[in-house]
Amino acid sequence: MDVFEAVDSRIACRAFLDKPVDLNIVKDLIVKAQRAASGGNLQSWNVYALTGKPLAEFKAIVKKRIANEDPRHAKSEYPIYPDPMWGAYKERREEHGIQLYGSLGIARDDAEGRLGQYKKNFEFFDAPVALFITIDRRLGPGQWADLGGYIHALAFLARGYGLDTCPQEAWARLYDTVGNFLKIPENEMVFCAVAIGYGDRKHKANDFRSPRAELSEFCKFYGFD
């Protein structure tokens, strides 16, 4: 798979097959993604990888915590979205929700169904591998941007192995549970998780393409006559 196909075929995968991922592949992805751009070569990312029994134990702890809790209302490590949302950003987010829940047959007024689907984040959508990505709290916006570059490099490289990924900022809402289980140092902030596995591309949750803005909406050209 070439780089163009890897980028174009990447999705936020929300349903995975029951198929393990070889440890050597996981290590290769984590290491090779380090070639992502990094201002001053600070390399602002830290990675915690889980699979097998530890992953199952962690998911059991999380399941117990959110059994009677709406994790959407839990305090987050950082503001995941601006509040209030506005303009095109608000429209795009709402349209994405319509696509996702519509593909699963979950009505807009089905609060229970929507919460149930959201909670699947905390099962990693049944992916066999989960990575937690953290960043030192003392780092700034430039290093946050580099962190995003690392995550995207990881996602594109995964496609080269026929794998799918789902970056999950939702885990920032359960940062305390994550931190306690993994014994994450106080100076590290839980930015997100990344679910990794072989995606079930036939599942309805993966059976749509989220649209992207037209070129004229976000780009201006100068001197390209």
N, C-alpha and C positions, 0 to 999 in steps of 0.2 A: 504494500500500500504506500503510495507516494504522499508527500506532505499535503498536497492539495486535497486529496481524497480524505486524509485523516482529519483535516480541519472541517471539511464539508460534512463528513459523516458523524462527527461528534454530537452527542445528545446528552441531556441530563437524564440518565437512564433511571427509570422508576420501577423496574421489574427485572430481576436477574434470574438466570437459570441455576439449578442446583448442580453446580459444577465447580470444583476447586480450582484455584489458581496456583501454579507452581511458585514456591518461595523464591527461586532464582529469578523468575520474571518480575516478581514484586520488588526485589532488591534492585534489579536492573532499571526499572521505571524510576524508583526513588533516586538512584544515583544519576542517571542520565538526565533527569529533569533539572539537575543542578546547573546545566548549561544555559538555563534561562537567564535573561539579562538581569544584572544586579549592580546598581550604582555603587561605585567604589568597591565592588566585590564583597559587600557586607554579608551576602547570603543570609537573608533575614528569616529563613524558614527552619522550623524544627518539626520532625515527623515522628509520630507514634503509630506503629502498625499492629493490627490485631487480626487474628483468624482463629479458627478451631475453638477449643475449649475456653480460652480467655474471652473471645468474642461472645460466645454463648453466655458466659457468666455475666459479662457486662450488660448484655441485652436483657437478661433476667432482672438485673437491678433496676435498669431504666424502666422496664415494663411495670414493675411494682410501683415505682415512683409516679408514673403518669396514669396509673389505672383510674384514679379519681381526680385527675388534674388536667387542665387545658394548658399544654405547654406553650401555646401561642401567647399566653399572658405571663409567662415566666420572665423574670428580669434577665436581660441579655448582657453579655460581656461588653457590648458596644451597640450603638444604634444601627441595626441592620438596614433599615430604610428611613428616609427622612419623614418626619411627622409634623405637618400633613404632607402628603404626596401631592404633586401638582402637574398640570399640563400633559405633555406627551408621555412623561414618565408614568403618571397615574393611568393613562389610557392603555399603555403597553402592558403594565402589570395586570390590570383588570382583564384585558383580552387574553393574556396568558392563562389566567385562572379559568376563564370561560372555556378555553381549549382543553385544558387538563381535565377539569371536572366533567366537561361535556363528553370527552372521549370515554370516560368511565361511567357515563350515565348517571352522574350525581347532580341533582337539580340544584339551582342556585339557592333555594330555600331549604335545602336538606342539611341543616346544621350538623346533625349527627354523622351523616355520611361524609361531610367535608372534614370534620374533626378526625374521623377514622382514617381517612386518606392521609391527612397531615401527620398523624401519629406513625404512619409507616416510615416516615423519615427516621424514626428512632428504632427501626428494625433494619435500617440500611437497605430497605427494599429487598431484603433477603440476599444481599450481596455476600459472598464468602470472605471478602477482605474489607477491612475498614481502616482508613488512615485518619489520624487527627493531626491537623496542621496548627501549630502555634507560632506566636511571634513575641519577642521581648517587648514588654509594655513601654519601655523607654525609647523605642524606635518611633520614627515619625511617618508622615504620609508617603515620602519617597520609598521607604522600605515596605510599606503596605502595598504599594503598587508592584514592587518586585515580588512580593509574596504571591500576588495574583498571577504574575507571570510564571512563577514556579508551578502553581496549580494547573494552569492551562497547558504548560509544557508536559506535565504529567498526563493530562487527559489526552493530548494528541499522541504522545508516545504509546499510550495504552491501546489506541486504535491500531497501531502497527502490529500489535499482538492479537488483534481481533477482540480486544476487551472493550468494555464500556465503563463509564464512570458517572458519578453524580456528586458534584460539589454541594455540600449541605451546610449553609450558614445557620440553619435551624439549630444545630448543636450548640451554638453560642448561648442559647437559652437554657441549656442544661450544663453550663460550664462547670458548676460546682461538683456535680456528679461525675463528670468526665475527669476533672482534676483530682478528685479523691481516689478514683479507681486507678488512674495511671500515675498517681503521685507526681503530678506536674508541678514544678517549682512555682512559687508565688509570682515571680517576675515574668512568667509566661502567660500570655492571653490565648485562650482557645478561639481561633478564628473560624475554623470550619472543620468538618469531616469530609472525606472523599470515599464514597462507596466504590469498590472495584470488583468487577467480575465479568462473566460472559452474559451480555444483555439478552433478555427475551424480546427480540425485536418484533415478535408477533403479538405481544401483549398490548392491550388498548392504551395503557399508560405511555407507551412508546410509539404509538401509531399516529403521531402528528408532528409537524414541524412548526416550531414557534417562528413567527415572521420577524424579519429584520427591517429596519427603516430604509427608505429609499436614500440613495446616495446624496441627493440634494438636501435632505433633511439634516445631515450632520457634517457635510464636507463642502468647503469652498476652495476653488482652484484659482491660482494666480500665475500668470505667465505661461500657461499651457495652450498657446494659440496654435 
